[in-house]
Amino acid sequence: MNFPKTISSIFATLLFVLLFFEKSLGLNVAIYGVVVTLLLVVLKTALFQALLPKVVGIGFLATSIVYYLFASPFTLFVHILSFLLLVGLHSQPLIRNLLYAFVNAFANYRAAVADFLNSFRRREKHTLNFSLSKVARIVFLPLFVILLFLALYSMGSNFFSNAVGSMGKIIGSFLSKILNCVNIEAVFVALLGLVFGVIHSLKYHTTSLSKRDAARSDFLSRVRRKTLYRFRNMDLATEYKSSVFLLVSLNGMLAILLYLEIAHIWVGFEWGGELLKELVHEGTYVLLIAILVSMGTTLYLFRKNLNFYAKNKALKVLAYIWLGLNALLVVSVGVRTFYYIQFFGLAYKRIGVLFFLVACLVGLGTLLYKVAKTKSIYYVVRVNALVVYFILLAICMVNWDGIIARYNFRNYKSSFIHLPFMSNLSDKTLPYLRLTEEQMLTIEGKQVEEIPFAKRGYFKDIDYQNKIAVRIRKFKKKQKERHWLESVWAEDKAYQSLE
């Protein structure tokens, strides 16, 4: 038995049960994240010799601690994503691309289960060859045939059907007695803990993805193609002319679009009290798709030998203009979003759009660098996957619910407050959501005065004050009954503020 790896997996599973059985998520996530990180650092020193696993390991540890601070579902998502990336990076040679690591996680996870089961076999014995297809052939296929004939025989003979029914009752009674002695919830939590714990038994596997990643290069290389044509560059010259025509046309259209955007959005925009649905919701999403298609077009044009064409200087200049104009389009989408925030306050999607625009700007920058330095598509994907991961981590580091609550109520004089959305923010914002009668009258009066579609009685229409009061009572009761492992720093602060 491979004691260090197997026992660490079993220990991680038992720790998971102790921390999470009959408990909600909070401080226990941070404790589990710290312990798992320490186990990986101590027992898998080879994993953290490269830079990328170190980055993901720090991300895994940081998100576990940040979840204790703010208890954001998005942080939990990034935390689990970081865990999957750590699983995917268990490859020899180590994977350099996070996108490859994410896909490789599923292949490695299957190997992790096999490694965990194999660790219980003696070395001199034949190792367990764990295979889902083999299990399916041995168990599930015969079981399906047995159940099929059982159904046919039961439908064809009442005597057989009655006998099966009687036997089923006996088996059911026996199973119910066993289940009464077993805590199903504890078993489920233990199995879930094992799902995370098998990473400690995972060996370093060479997979098809790790081989493919190792074969990739950040730089493009020219591929010489044999041709029967008299002039060897005839095909490349034709492709070059076609690409120049395409980029000239696209740059012209985008220049016109940006001129209209600057004239009507950047400079001449005046809010007349409309909902801005067409300006932001519909227009923004279409422009974001256009930006992504533009990036894909650039990748396609500079994917192969056109990078090495001797007379491609004009095409590169057009590409630089194209990418620069797209960067201005990103800024224009940002201006639209800032207008929306100015007149309708902060919300999750609006914040998400801003971070997405940052990712687009970085992506355009890497494309510019790719064209200038003859980098490969692999390089663009690798760098941008890492940038997206950093952006996801950055989003996790902030208590957005608190910022949304404070910003929206502080700017009630100029932006519309969507009360149904505000009243459903998380419990950690309750101190900001609790308003006196005087505060509500002040906010409502200013909203009616400044916003054409605002109306009096908005707070009463949705029963805002009573709804928040009920939530506060439930929150206080929950906090008093909460186990210390379930504690969340921001909610503890909110409770102290309410008290």
Residue pairs with C-beta under 8 A, 6 or more apart in sequence:
1 119
1 120
1 122
2 119
2 201
4 43
5 43
5 115
5 119
5 200
5 201
6 116
6 119
6 120
6 201
8 39
8 43
8 197
8 200
8 201
9 116
9 194
9 197
9 198
9 199
9 200
9 201
10 197
11 39
11 197
12 35
12 36
12 39
12 193
12 196
12 197
12 200
13 190
13 193
13 194
13 196
13 197
14 193
15 32
15 35
15 193
16 32
16 189
16 190
16 192
16 193
16 196
16 197
17 186
17 189
17 190
17 193
19 28
19 31
19 32
19 485
20 28
20 32
20 189
20 192
20 193
21 185
21 186
21 189
22 185
23 483
23 485
23 486
24 482
24 486
25 67
25 71
25 76
25 486
26 68
26 71
26 482
26 485
26 486
26 487
26 488
27 68
27 484
27 485
27 486
27 487
27 488
28 485
28 486
29 64
29 67
29 68
29 76
29 79
30 64
30 65
30 67
30 68
31 485
32 64
33 60
33 61
33 63
33 64
33 65
33 67
33 79
34 61
34 64
34 65
36 60
36 196
36 199
37 57
37 60
37 61
37 64
39 200
40 47
40 48
40 57
40 86
40 199
40 200
41 48
41 57
43 200
44 200
46 204
47 53
47 86
47 89
47 90
47 94
47 204
48 54
48 57
50 94
52 89
52 94
52 95
52 96
52 98
52 101
52 386
53 86
53 89
53 94
55 386
55 389
56 82
56 85
56 86
56 89
56 98
56 101
56 389
57 86
59 78
59 82
59 389
59 393
60 79
60 82
60 83
60 86
62 393
62 396
62 397
63 75
63 76
63 78
63 79
63 82
63 393
63 396
64 79
66 72
66 75
66 396
66 397
67 75
67 76
67 79
68 487
68 488
68 489
69 399
69 488
69 489
69 490
70 399
70 401
70 428
70 488
70 489
70 490
71 426
71 428
71 488
71 490
71 491
72 396
72 399
72 400
72 401
74 395
74 396
75 396
78 392
78 393
78 395
78 396
81 102
81 392
83 196
83 199
84 102
84 105
85 98
85 101
85 102
85 105
85 389
86 199
87 105
87 108
87 109
87 112
87 199
87 202
88 95
88 100
88 101
88 102
88 103
88 104
88 105
88 108
89 95
89 101
89 104
90 108
90 112
90 199
90 202
90 203
90 204
90 205
91 104
91 108
91 204
91 205
91 206
91 207
91 209
91 210
91 213
92 204
92 205
92 206
92 210
93 206
93 210
93 213
93 214
94 210
95 101
95 104
95 209
95 210
95 213
96 213
96 216
96 382
97 213
97 216
97 378
97 381
97 382
97 385
98 382
98 385
98 386
98 389
99 381
99 382
99 385
100 209
100 210
100 212
100 213
103 209
104 207
104 209
104 210
107 205
107 207
107 208
107 209
108 202
108 205
108 207
109 198
110 132
111 202
111 203
111 205
112 198
112 199
112 201
112 202
113 130
113 198
114 128
114 129
114 130
115 198
115 201
115 202
115 203
116 198
116 201
117 128
117 130
118 127
118 128
118 130
119 201
120 128
121 127
121 128
150 164
153 160
154 160
154 161
154 164
155 161
216 376
216 378
217 376
217 378
218 375
218 376
218 378
218 379
218 382
219 373
219 374
219 375
219 376
219 379
220 304
220 307
220 308
220 374
220 375
220 376
222 305
222 307
222 308
223 304
223 305
225 305
227 234
227 235
229 235
231 237
233 309
236 305
236 306
236 309
237 309
239 306
240 306
240 309
240 311
240 312
240 315
243 301
243 306
243 315
244 314
244 315
244 318
246 297
246 301
247 301
247 315
247 318
247 319
247 321
247 322
248 318
250 294
250 297
250 322
251 318
251 321
251 322
251 325
254 294
254 322
254 325
254 326
254 329
255 325
257 329
258 325
258 328
258 329
258 332
261 329
261 332
261 335
262 332
265 279
265 332
265 335
265 336
265 339
266 332
266 335
269 339
271 339
271 343
272 452
273 451
273 452
273 453
275 453
276 339
276 340
276 343
276 344
279 336
279 339
279 340
280 336
280 337
280 339
280 340
283 336
284 333
284 336
284 337
284 353
287 329
287 332
287 333
288 333
288 353
288 356
288 360
290 329
291 326
291 329
291 330
291 333
291 360
292 360
294 322
294 326
295 326
295 360
295 363
295 364
295 367
298 319
298 322
298 323
298 367
298 371
299 367
299 370
299 377
299 380
301 315
301 319
302 319
302 370
302 371
303 377
306 312
306 315
307 371
307 374
308 374
309 315
316 371
316 372
319 371
320 368
320 371
320 372
323 364
323 367
323 368
323 371
326 364
327 361
327 364
330 357
330 360
330 361
330 364
333 353
333 357
334 354
334 357
337 350
337 353
337 354
337 357
340 350
341 350
341 415
342 414
342 415
343 414
343 415
343 416
344 415
344 416
344 418
345 404
345 407
345 408
345 411
345 415
345 416
345 417
345 418
346 403
346 404
346 407
346 408
347 404
347 418
347 421
348 400
348 404
351 395
351 400
351 404
352 395
355 391
355 394
355 395
358 391
359 384
359 387
359 388
359 391
362 384
362 387
363 380
363 384
363 387
366 375
366 379
366 380
366 383
366 384
366 387
367 380
369 375
370 376
370 377
370 379
370 380
399 428
399 490
401 425
401 426
401 428
401 429
402 428
402 429
402 432
402 490
404 425
404 429
405 422
405 425
405 429
405 432
405 433
406 432
408 415
408 417
408 422
409 417
409 422
409 432
409 435
409 443
412 443
412 446
412 447
413 446
413 450
414 450
416 447
416 451
416 453
416 454
417 443
417 447
419 458
419 459
419 462
419 464
420 462
422 433
423 433
423 462
423 464
423 467
423 468
425 433
427 471
427 475
427 491
427 494
428 488
428 490
428 491
428 493
428 494
429 494
430 468
430 471
430 472
430 475
430 494
430 498
431 494
431 497
431 498
433 468
433 471
434 468
434 469
434 472
434 498
435 443
435 464
435 465
435 468
437 465
440 459
440 464
440 465
444 454
444 456
444 457
444 458
444 459
447 454
447 458
448 454
448 455
448 456
459 465
472 498
475 491
475 494
475 495
475 498
476 495
476 498
476 499
479 491
479 492
479 495
